Every structure is written in structure tokens, then in C-alpha cells.
Amino acid sequence: MKKILSVSLLTTSLLASSAGIIHAEDKSAKEPKLKQTVEYQQLQTLQTQTKELNTDLKAQGEKNKALWDSLRGDIPQEVLDAVKAAMTDLKPIREENKALTVQLKEAKQAKDKEEVASLKAEIEANHQTIEAKLSPIADQVAQVKEGKKNLKEPLAEVKPIRDAKKANKEEAQQLKQQIKDTVASAKEAFKSGDTAWQSSLNEAKDLTEQLNSLKSEILSQKVSIFEALQ
């Protein structure tokens, strides 16, 4: 009798537990998720527009690069890379020589012959180091210099547009971070049951609209640069 009663109680307990789980699952299923809200779906629509703009920006950027390369004289990328690497390596030595030149001028004014001789020797040693580094790639350096000369005029022509584009890109980067932070706040608020998630998502939508407007402007600037260089 006791055994039958024990089994009956166990069965009842299991049924109650199962009912509780099913009830909790039903309740969870009925609760809306953040991604199902109107605000979030509106944000996703704007983010789709952002992706489309990014695709257009990338395509126009490739067209612009090809045009710049042709104006520069179609210098092979390996030549550009080799010269850039050499110049990067030599930058600290060039900077040191600038500082030494200032010290040399001061030493000459002070009529310190010993200091003048010492500084001249240091500067000359640095010049020899620079020459040794650049001598093996002298032809490539000359090629890159000629390319830069070819770009001087077109660069000057589109400089105002490029400067404005650069400022827009910096602002766009700031907006992207703001959007990321605002969406994270909305998710946290929604998770904790705080209705502030709505205002956060609305703010994220406003920021995304601003971002898309900026990206459209950047695209227009890239097109203007392309047309000016043709």
C-alpha cells in the first residue's frame, strides 16, 4: 500500500513539474522578442540600406583607384610597396637628421667648433645610411617620384572634395560606434524589462539615418572626384 502511494505521489509530482515547464515555455513563446518589434524591424530596414551604400562605395572606390593608378603611370604594386617599406624604415633616421640640423645651426651660432664637427659627422653618417638603403631601389624610387609628379595637378584639383570626404568618413565612424552602443543599450533594457529600449532603438534609427545620409554624400564625393579626374 505504501509503495503504491509513493508511486502515485511521484507521478503527480512529475506531472506537476511537466505542467510547470510547459506553462513557462508557453509564456516564453508568447512574450515578444526584441527582433520582432516594429522599432527593431525599422532599424533593420535602415541597416539594409547601409549595406547597399557600402557596396556602392566599395565599387566606386575601386573605379577611383584604377583611375588614380592610370594617372600615376600604372606603377606596379610591388614597386610601390618596396619604396613605401624603405621610406618607412628610413623615417626615424630622416627625423633624427632634422633634429641634428637644428642642433648644428645652434652650434654654429655658438661658434662651438667641436660640436659642429661632431654633428656634421652624425648627419653625414645618416646620409650614408639613407643612400645605402635607397641605392638598390633607385630606379623604383625615381618611378614613384615621377608618378607623384603626375598626380600633383589632379590632387590639387580635387583636394577640397577629398578633404570634405575625409571629414565625412571620420564622422561616419563616430556614428557607427554610437549606433553600436545604442543598440546594445536597447538590448540590455529589453532584457531587463525596461521600456527605455524603445527610445534607444528610436535613437539608433535616427543615427542610422544620419549615417546613411553621410554615406550617400561620401558616394557623391567619390563620383565627383572620378568625374574631375577623367
C-alpha positions as CSV (number, residue, x, y, z in Angstrom):
1,M,0.0,0.0,0.0
2,K,2.8,2.4,0.9
3,K,4.6,1.5,-2.3
4,I,1.5,2.3,-4.4
5,L,1.1,5.6,-2.6
6,S,4.7,6.5,-3.1
7,V,4.5,5.8,-6.9
8,S,1.3,7.8,-7.1
9,L,2.9,10.8,-5.4
10,L,5.9,10.6,-7.6
11,T,3.7,10.5,-10.7
12,T,1.8,13.5,-9.5
13,S,5.0,15.4,-8.8
14,L,6.3,14.7,-12.3
15,L,3.1,15.8,-13.9
16,A,3.1,19.0,-12.0
17,S,6.7,19.7,-12.9
18,S,6.0,18.9,-16.6
19,A,2.9,21.2,-16.5
20,G,5.1,24.0,-15.0
21,I,7.7,23.6,-17.7
22,I,5.1,23.6,-20.5
23,H,3.4,26.7,-18.9
24,A,6.8,28.5,-18.7
25,E,7.5,27.6,-22.3
26,D,4.1,28.8,-23.5
27,K,4.6,32.1,-21.6
28,S,8.1,32.5,-23.1
29,A,6.7,31.8,-26.6
30,K,4.0,34.4,-26.1
31,E,6.4,37.1,-25.0
32,P,7.6,39.2,-27.9
33,K,11.3,39.3,-28.8
34,L,13.2,42.5,-29.5
35,K,13.8,41.5,-33.1
36,Q,10.0,41.1,-33.5
37,T,9.3,44.7,-32.5
38,V,8.3,47.3,-35.1
39,E,11.2,49.5,-34.0
40,Y,13.8,46.8,-34.5
41,Q,12.4,45.9,-37.9
42,Q,12.5,49.5,-39.0
43,L,16.1,49.7,-37.8
44,Q,16.9,46.6,-39.9
45,T,15.4,48.2,-43.0
46,L,17.8,51.2,-42.5
47,Q,20.7,48.8,-41.9
48,T,19.9,47.1,-45.2
49,Q,20.2,50.5,-46.9
50,T,23.6,51.0,-45.1
51,K,24.8,47.7,-46.6
52,E,23.7,48.7,-50.1
53,L,25.5,52.0,-49.7
54,N,28.6,50.2,-48.6
55,T,28.5,48.0,-51.7
56,D,28.2,51.1,-53.9
57,L,31.0,52.9,-52.0
58,K,33.3,49.9,-52.5
59,A,32.6,49.7,-56.2
60,Q,33.2,53.4,-56.7
61,G,36.3,53.3,-54.7
62,E,37.7,50.6,-56.9
63,K,36.9,52.7,-60.0
64,N,38.6,55.7,-58.5
65,K,41.7,53.6,-57.5
66,A,42.0,52.3,-61.1
67,L,41.9,55.9,-62.4
68,W,44.5,57.1,-59.9
69,D,46.7,54.2,-60.9
70,S,46.4,55.2,-64.6
71,L,47.2,58.8,-63.8
72,R,50.2,57.8,-61.7
73,G,51.6,55.8,-64.7
74,D,50.5,52.3,-63.8
75,I,53.4,51.7,-61.4
76,P,53.4,48.0,-60.3
77,Q,52.1,47.5,-56.7
78,E,55.4,45.7,-55.8
79,V,57.3,48.8,-56.7
80,L,55.1,51.0,-54.6
81,D,55.3,48.5,-51.7
82,A,59.1,48.3,-51.9
83,V,59.6,52.1,-51.9
84,K,57.0,52.6,-49.2
85,A,58.7,50.0,-47.0
86,A,62.1,51.6,-47.5
87,M,60.8,55.1,-46.7
88,T,59.1,53.8,-43.6
89,D,62.4,52.2,-42.4
90,L,64.2,55.4,-43.1
91,K,61.7,57.8,-41.5
92,P,63.4,57.7,-38.0
93,I,66.8,58.5,-39.5
94,R,65.3,61.4,-41.5
95,E,63.6,62.7,-38.4
96,E,66.9,62.4,-36.5
97,N,68.7,64.4,-39.2
98,K,66.2,67.1,-38.9
99,A,66.8,67.4,-35.2
100,L,70.6,67.3,-35.7
101,T,70.4,70.0,-38.3
102,V,68.6,72.3,-35.8
103,Q,71.4,71.5,-33.3
104,L,74.0,72.2,-35.9
105,K,72.6,75.6,-36.6
106,E,72.7,76.4,-32.8
107,A,76.2,75.1,-32.5
108,K,77.4,77.3,-35.4
109,Q,75.7,80.3,-33.8
110,A,77.5,79.4,-30.5
111,K,80.8,79.0,-32.5
112,D,81.3,75.6,-30.9
113,K,83.7,74.1,-33.5
114,E,83.9,70.7,-31.7
115,E,80.1,70.4,-31.5
116,V,79.8,71.5,-35.1
117,A,82.3,68.8,-36.3
118,S,80.5,66.1,-34.2
119,L,77.1,67.0,-35.5
120,K,78.3,67.1,-39.1
121,A,79.8,63.7,-38.8
122,E,76.5,62.3,-37.4
123,I,74.5,63.9,-40.2
124,E,76.8,62.5,-42.8
125,A,76.7,59.0,-41.3
126,N,72.9,59.2,-41.5
127,H,73.0,60.3,-45.1
128,Q,75.2,57.4,-46.0
129,T,72.8,55.0,-44.3
130,I,69.9,56.5,-46.3
131,E,71.9,56.3,-49.5
132,A,72.8,52.7,-48.9
133,K,69.2,51.8,-48.3
134,L,67.8,53.6,-51.4
135,S,70.6,52.8,-53.8
136,P,69.5,49.3,-54.7
137,I,66.0,50.6,-55.5
138,A,67.0,53.9,-57.1
139,D,65.0,53.1,-60.3
140,Q,61.9,52.3,-58.3
141,V,62.2,55.5,-56.3
142,A,62.6,57.5,-59.5
143,Q,59.5,55.8,-60.9
144,V,57.4,56.6,-57.8
145,K,58.7,60.2,-57.8
146,E,57.6,60.6,-61.4
147,G,54.2,59.1,-60.5
148,K,53.8,61.6,-57.7
149,K,54.7,64.4,-60.1
150,N,52.0,63.3,-62.5
151,L,49.5,63.3,-59.6
152,K,50.4,66.7,-58.3
153,E,48.0,68.7,-60.5
154,P,44.9,66.4,-60.2
155,L,45.5,66.1,-56.5
156,A,45.4,69.9,-56.1
157,E,42.2,70.0,-58.2
158,V,40.2,67.6,-56.1
159,K,41.8,68.4,-52.7
160,P,38.7,70.3,-51.4
161,I,36.5,67.4,-52.2
162,R,38.9,64.9,-50.7
163,D,39.2,67.0,-47.5
164,A,35.4,67.1,-47.2
165,K,35.2,63.4,-47.8
166,K,37.8,62.7,-45.1
167,A,35.8,64.7,-42.6
168,N,32.6,62.9,-43.5
169,K,34.3,59.5,-43.1
170,E,35.5,60.4,-39.7
171,E,32.0,61.5,-38.6
172,A,30.6,58.3,-40.1
173,Q,33.0,56.2,-37.9
174,Q,31.8,58.0,-34.8
175,L,28.1,57.4,-35.8
176,K,28.8,53.7,-36.3
177,Q,30.1,53.5,-32.8
178,Q,27.2,55.4,-31.4
179,I,24.7,53.1,-33.2
180,K,26.5,50.0,-31.8
181,D,26.4,51.4,-28.3
182,T,22.8,52.5,-28.5
183,V,21.6,49.1,-29.9
184,A,23.5,47.4,-27.1
185,S,21.7,49.6,-24.5
186,A,18.3,48.8,-26.1
187,K,19.0,45.0,-25.9
188,E,20.0,45.3,-22.3
189,A,16.9,47.4,-21.4
190,F,14.6,45.0,-23.2
191,K,16.2,42.0,-21.4
192,S,15.6,43.6,-18.0
193,G,12.0,44.7,-18.9
194,D,12.9,48.4,-19.0
195,T,10.7,50.3,-21.5
196,A,13.7,52.5,-22.3
197,W,14.6,50.0,-25.1
198,Q,12.0,51.8,-27.3
199,S,13.7,55.2,-27.0
200,S,17.1,53.6,-27.5
201,L,16.0,51.9,-30.7
202,N,14.4,55.1,-32.0
203,E,17.7,56.9,-31.3
204,A,19.6,54.1,-33.2
205,K,17.2,54.6,-36.1
206,D,17.9,58.4,-36.2
207,L,21.6,57.8,-36.0
208,T,21.4,55.2,-38.8
209,E,19.5,57.7,-41.0
210,Q,22.3,60.2,-40.3
211,L,24.9,57.6,-41.2
212,N,23.2,56.7,-44.5
213,S,22.9,60.4,-45.4
214,L,26.6,60.8,-44.8
215,K,27.5,57.7,-46.8
216,S,25.3,59.0,-49.7
217,E,27.3,62.2,-49.5
218,I,30.6,60.4,-49.5
219,L,29.5,58.4,-52.5
220,S,28.6,61.6,-54.3
221,Q,32.0,63.0,-53.4
222,K,33.7,59.9,-54.8
223,V,31.8,60.2,-58.0
224,S,32.7,63.9,-58.2
225,I,36.4,63.0,-57.8
226,F,36.2,60.4,-60.5
227,E,34.5,62.8,-62.9
228,A,37.0,65.5,-62.2
229,L,40.0,63.2,-62.9
230,Q,38.6,61.8,-66.2
